[in-house]
Amino acid sequence: MTGLHQPWRAALAALLLLSGPSAAEEKKDAAVRSSASSAVRAEKDDVTYRQLETFARVLSYVENNYVEGPDQERLIYGAIQGMLDTLDPHTVFMPPEVFREMKIDTSGEWGGLGIEIARKNDRIVVVAPIDDTPAARAGIKAGDELVGIDGESTRGMDVGRAMQKMRGPAGGRVLLSILRHGFSAPREIAIIRDHIRIVSVESELYGGFGHVKVKNFQERTDLYLRKELDRLRGLNGGKELRGVVLDLRNNPGGLLDQAVAVSDRFLPGNLPIVSTRGRDGRNSTEERSKDRDTEKKYPLVVLVNAGSASASEIVAGALQDHGRATVLGTQTFGKGSVQTVIELEDGSGLKLTIARYYTPKGRSIQERGITPDYVVPDEPGGKPGRETPREKDLQRHFRAESTSTSESSSSAPRGLPENLAPWDATAALKDYPLKVALEYLNGLSAVSGRPPARAEGR
């Protein structure tokens, strides 16, 4: 290891630290482990350290002999990224500028286009355009392949780099090259960046029934949800709502604690909402509902589609497992893993997958997604969901666990629900799944002996 400059020594020291417990911790562990397991661990550590020595030697050769002076930061970051590229697609390293933008995301405000993207093999694909953003207004659709950004090919580009290129001050122009099913060649779409401020919850009233759209799970989403539900009750003359459509379509997820809080709002106390399990029993938790601030038990429908991922699937799965809501729409994305975000000393960040999560009945939705109780396509008579990217399409994704619980706890989806009751308030709706959901709730009124709603305006 002679000849290594100080940055390489520091980098190698960090790698050695990350490779396993400290020597003191190893000695303490060895006192309580059997000799057989100690031997296995020692052999494994020996292999790891030999590999790190090889890595250090390569760094030394590059540092001392490369034809040009290398950018040390770029090399270190590239080495870390290369290491993480062997893991699942949600474990990523974020340089300082990308990590800063990630933290801005959770506050719901940034400058950019408003596109959720993912990497599928060596391509960048659109998971969903965020509602009421420049991307949505320009006609970007889920499933579009992002071939190029400002003339630079995205083939092999990581998601963080693509996001960085699309973000920037409002008013700037970004040229996207889009390939879509049915296109004979990529098409270029020029989009002007805007100040993206995601209002995470919006709502409307349809004849006593609420439609509450949760766009993502950011800071204070549950607070905004409560305010919107109270606002709808005010619009309803102060009376309790007759039912609610909780719309999680194209909601890519976000903060786990907010998903738990939103689920808790509709569930009575002391019920499991989500559990997590990591390797060897680590990072295992269970979140349960609390017996306060619970909504009245009015009829509830959850709308989902292929763009409903992660935290959205936690909410849909919890409400479905407890029989609190009927889930309508199409199969969800299927991201059943939990990430923790670690801020590093130089301002960069590591998003690391630490566990899988499970619904109250023990279902892992990884790769499978949440199966709706009733399949409702985007258009009348349409196929159940367009060919949009899901977790199962992402490179290096975790495979679904083969457990009887995951495979048997949800019944096969059905077609359109019975007792749909058309009414004037939804006659002009062009949003077909929402129309079906509202008419389903209206039909439940007739089944329960209450008269279906008439046209009472919105």
N, C-alpha and C positions, 0 to 999 in steps of 0.2 A: 504494500500500500504506500510505499515511498513514492514521491513524485506527485502525489495528489495535492492540489492547492486547497486552501482553506474551505472554499464553498463545497468542494467535493467531500472533504472530511466531514463537514457538517451534514451534508446530505446522507452520507453513508451512516453516520451516527444515528440520524433520524430513522433510517431504514432498519438498522439493527434494533432500535427501540421498538419499532412497530412490529418487528418479526415475532416478538413473544415477550413474556414476562421478564423482569429484571433478574439478575443473578440471585439477589437476596430472596426474591419471591420464589425462584426456582428451588432454592435450598429449603425454604419453608414448606413448599408443596411436596418436595421429595420426602420429607419426614412423615407424611401421612399417606403416601402412595405406596403401592406394592412394588417390589423390585422389578416385576415383569413390565408394569405400565411405565415405570421410570426408564427402563431400557428402551421401550418404544419411543417415548418422548425424546430421550437423548439422541436416538438415531435420527428422528425427524428434525430436531434442532440442528444436528450436524449437517444434514443435507441442506437446510435453509442457509446456514452460515457459509457453506461452500459456494452456494449459488450467489450469495451476496458478495463474496470475494471476487467471483467472476464479473459481476456487475461493476464493482469498484475498479477492476482492472481495465474493463472497457472504457469507463469514464476517464481513467488515467491516460489511456492511449489517445482518446479524442482530445483531451485537454492539452496534451504535449505534442501531438504529431499531426493533427488535422490540418489540411492545407490552408485554412483560414482560421482566425481566432473565433471560436464558437461563442454564441450567446449563451452564457452559463444558465441564466434563468430559464430561457426557452428549453434548453436541454433537460434541466431538472424537471420542469413542468411536463415536458414531453415524455420523460421516463415514467413519471407518476401516472400520466394519462394512459400510457401504453400498458402499465400494470393493471389499471382499473378496467381497461378495455377487454380483459379476459373474464370479467365478472358480469353481473346482470346489467341490463341497459339503464337501470335507475341508480346505479352507483357511479357517481361522476366526480371528477375534480374540477373545481371552478377557480380560475385565476382571479386575482383581486377585483378586476373590473366586472367580471361576470358574476362574482359572488355579491357584489354591491347591488347589481340589478336584481338578483334573486331575492334579496332582502326587501327590495322595493316592491316586488311582486306581491308579497303577503300583505302589504299596506294598501294594495289596490290602485296604485297610481304610478304611471311612467309615460315616457314618450315612445311611441312605436306604432305598429300596425294592428295589433290585437289578434295574433294567430297562435294557437297551441299546436306545437309540432312534435314529432317523434322520429326516431331513426329506424328505418325498416331495411335490414341488410345494410347496403352502403348508400341508401337513398334517404332523403328527408321528405316526410309526408305530413300532410295537414291532418291533425286529429280533429280539430274543430276551430272555426273562426269564432271569436268572442262577439256576442251580440252587440250591435250598435257601435262598431268600431270601423276604422277605414277598410280593414280586410273584408268584413262582412258586407259593407256597402259596395265594395268593388266586385263582389260575386265570388270570392274565394270559398271553396266548399270542402267539407270533410272528405278525405280520400285523395285530394289533389296531391300530385307529386311536385315538390319544389325542386325544379331542375337547376335553376341558377338564381343568384341574387346579385344585382348590379353587375352582371356580366361574368361573375365568378361561378364556376360549376360547383354544385353542392355534393357531387359524388365523393363519398368518403369523408365529408365534412361532419364534425361532431355538432350536436344540437346546440351546445353553448355558443360555438362560433357563429352558427346560423342566426341564433337569437340576437347576438351582439351586432351583427350586420344589419338586422332589420330595425333595431332600436336606435334612438337618437332624438335630437331636438324636434319638436313639432314644427311642421312646415317643410321639412326635408323630404326629398323624393327618393323612393326606393323602387327599382325595377325588378319585378319578379318574373321568372320564366316558369310557366305552369304547364304540366302535362296532366291531362284528365282522360278518363275512359271516354272514348269516342273522338278524341282529338287525333288527327293524323300526324301532328307535330306540335312541339311546345309552343305556347302562345305567351307573349310578353304583356304584362299588366303593370302599368305605372301607378303607384299608390303614394299619396302624400301622408307622411307621418302626422299623427295628431297627439294631443295630450290625452292619454288613455287613463280614464278614471273609472274603474269598475264599481258601479253601485251593485253590491253583491246580491241584493234582494229587491225585487220589484213585484207589484201586485195589482190586480184588478178584481172588480166585483161583478159577478154575473147573476143577477136575480137571487141574491142571498148566498151564493156559492163563491168562495174565494179561489182565485188563481194566484199562487205565490211562486215566482220563479227565483230560484237560488242559483246564481251564475257561477259562483265558486265559493270556497270556504277560506276566507281571509279573516284578519283580525275583526272582531265585533260582528261577524255574520249572524250569530244567534241573537244579538241585541237588535240588529236591523230586522230580523225575522219577527221578533216580538212586536216591534213598532209597526210593521206592516200589517200584522194580524189585528192589532188594536185599531189601526187606521181603517181596515176593512169593516170592523165592527161598528165604527163610527158612521161609515157610509151606509151601513145596513140599519141605520136608525137606532144604534145602540143595542140591537138584538144580537144574540149569538149566531154565528155562521151556521148555515145548514149543511155545510161540508166544505172541504178544501182540496184543491189539486196542488200538490207539492211537486213542482216541475224541476227535475234535475237533469233534463236533457242538455247535452253538450257541456256539462259541468265537469271539468277535468280533475276536480278534487281540491286539495289544499291542506289546511291545518286540521290535524286529527282531533284536537280538543274541540274545535268548532263543529265537526261532524258529530261528535259525542253529544255536545250541547243541543244541537238541533234535534237529534234523535230523542234525547231526554225530554224535550219540550212536548212530545206527543205520547210519551209512555208514563205509566204510573211508576211509583218508586220501587227500588230494589230489584230491577230486572237487568239481566246482562245486556249490554249493547254491543260490545266488541271485545275480543281477547286477542292477545298477541303471544307468539311463541318463537323464541330464537333458538340458536344452536345450543345444545346441551342444557336446555332449561333456562338459559339467560334471556334477558329482555322479555320475560313473560309477565303479562299484566292482564287484568280484566277491568273494564270500565262498566259501571252499573248506573242505572237511572236513580235520580234523587226525587224524593216525594215533595217537590215544591215547583211552583210556576208551571204546572202541567195544564195543557189545553184541555178543554172539554172533549169528551169522546164523541165528536161528530164524525160522520163518514169521511174517510181520507183516501185519496188516490195519489200514488207516486208515479210520475211520468219519467221514463228513462229511455236511453238509446245507446248506440255504440260509443258516443262521446261522453257517456256518464262513467267516470273512472274514480278509483281509489276512495276518497272520502265520500263521494256520492254513492258508491256501492256499499259502503259501511252503513249509511243511513237507510238505503233501500232494503238491504239485507236484514237490518235490525227490525224495521217496521213490518217487513214481510214475515219474518220468523215468529214474531209475537202476534201475528194476525191483526195488527193495528191498522194496516193499510193494504189496499189492493194495488199491485204493481202492474202498470200498463206500459206498452211500448215495445221495444226490441231489445235483444240481448245486449248487456252492457260490455264495457271494455275488457274487464277481467284482470285488473291490477290488484293483487292480493298481498302486496308486500309493504313493509313499513320502513321508512328511511329516517335516519337522524342526521342533522346537519351540524358539522363541527367547524368552527372558525379557527383557522391556523394563524400562527404568529405573524406571517407576512401579509395578512389580510385576505388570503385565499381561503377557499372553503372546500370541505369534503362532504358530499352527500352519500351516506353509506347505508346500504340495506342491512338491517339488523334482525328482522323478524318477518314472519308471515302473520296475517291477521285472519280471524275467523268470526263468522256471524254467531249469534246466540245459540243456534243449534249445532255449532261446530263445523259449519260449512266453510271450506276454503274456496274462495271464488277465483283464485289464481288461474289464469289461462281460460277459465270457463265463463266467468262473469255471472251476473244475476239474471236468472231466467224470469221474465215477467209472467204474471198469472194469466194475462191476456195479451196476445201478440197484436199490436196495432201498428201497421206500417205508416210511413210518412204520408202516403197518398191513398185515397180510396182504391181498393183493388190492387195496390202495389205489393211488391215483394217485401217480406219482413226485413227491412234494413238494407241500405245500399252497401256495396262492397267497400266498407271503410276499415282502416287499420285498427286492429285490436292488439292486446297484449301478446296473443299467440303468434302474431306476425312479426314481433320485434326480435332482433337478433339477440341470442344468448339469454332469452327470458327463462325464468324458472318454469319447470314443467308442473302440471297439475298433480297434486297428490292423489294417489289411488286409495281412497278411503270410502268405506260403505256409507259413512255419514254424509260426505260431500256428494255422493252419487245418488242417494236415495231420499234426502230430506226435502227436496223440492219436487213437486209434481210437474208433469209435462204441461207446457203452456197450451192454452186454448186460443181459439180464434176470438172474434169480437164478442164482448159480453152480451148477455141477453138483457132484456128490459131496458134497452136504450130508449129514452123518451125525448124525441126532438122537441125543441121549443124555440120561440122567436128570438130569445136572447143570444142563441148560438147560430142562428140561420146564416148570418153573414160571415162567420168565422172561416178563414182560409186555412187555419192551422188544424189539420184533420185530427191528429192525436189529442189535442186539447179539446176539440169539439166532442170527440168520443168520450173523453174523461168527464166532461161536464154533463153530457147526456146520460152517462152511466150514473152519476150522482143524482141527477134529476129522476132517473128511473127508480133508484133506491127509495126515494121519497114515496113513490106510488106503492112499492112493495111493503114499506113500513106502515102504510095506512095514511101517510100524510099526502096531501095533494101535490102533484108535480108543480114545479114553479112555472109561472107564466112570464110573459115579457115584462120585466120590471126595470129594464135598462141596465147600464153598467156603471 
